Amino acid sequence: MTTSVSLVSRADVEAAAAILDGVAVHTALEPLAAVPGLRLKREDTQPVGAFKLRGAFHAASRLDPDVRARGLVTHSSGNHGRALAWTAARLGVPCTVVVPDDAVAAKVEAMAALGARLVPVSPADRAARAEEIVAETGGALVPPFDHPHVIAGQGTVGLELLGEDVDRVLVPVGGGGLISGIAAALADSGIPVVGVEPALAGDAAASVRAGELVAWPAADVARTAADGLRAQRLGELPWRHVSALVEDVVTVDEDAIAAAARLLHAAGVPAEASGAVATAGALTHPALVGGRTVAVVSGRNADPAWVARVLAA
């Protein structure tokens, strides 16, 4: 799979939505009583517990069947790998996931339970090892964020917001696939999109401030509990979308992420740390909540030990 230099269009997202019909859940918008004016986009209710199903299934479905039959390959700390393993099982093809050796154990176990072959490596080596496996097997790389078909699939989250009464969308940012797709779907709609990321993995915010793509060391981004947002930098194609279509990217500290998770869990929303980050953005930056703001809860596949510590605090 090669990366296009063109931005994903709303038409691309609409085409992805047709492929995902009957596969991905059209997720609900729910108010969070503790934060007046905020509603939650419940991507934690997808079959694999995270929005990643949308991009993984769409991208895999667009592959040449002969290539797909040789296997799907990716690198992931958990949710994308889980989504691709689920997709591979549904399509009847093999799946290999290169997993960073600091990945949450529960997420690794979930990928294995879906039949994925797991290849553990150091976080800095995962993309290169995935490319090697593609060369060895003749299979197809389905990257976690830096591909137009992945972005278009994730963009169906935003497409579902068209026609809703929304004045802003807060989106967690890791590699940038989700925010890119949502921004593409909402382009020219008058609905601004704001990224939220952990301050300990603030490469996207740093990139926006610098006006160019900034990378952070793996050891730095590993400090955040939001393991799904530990990308060292935005992908090249996501960066094009963020710089062209996203209003801003703001950061939140670990205490705010924990506080948001407590509010969400108390409301019956079992968000993982990454899934709580957009809500943490509403808590940290109240000016972003103007009465009709949506925060994307990106996933529920939490580290049980982290949840226990947070809820006991």
FENMOVEN-V893594 format. One line per field, one symbol per residue. psi: psi as a letter, one per 40 degrees, with the letter a starting at -180 (. if undefined). A space follows every 10 residues. Layout:
psi=???
This chain:
psi=hihieiihid ddddddddde hecihhiihh ihdeghehih hgeeeideei eddddddddd deihddddde ihhihiecdd dddddddddd efiihhhhhi eeihdddddd dddeeihhhh iideeddddd dddddddeah hgiddgiddd ddddedddde eheigheihh hihceedddd dddddeheee hihhihiide ffdddddddd eihhiiiddd dediegdefe hdiiiddddd ddddehdihi iiiddddddd ddddddeehf iiddeedddd ddddgdeege dfihhhhdie gihddddddd de.
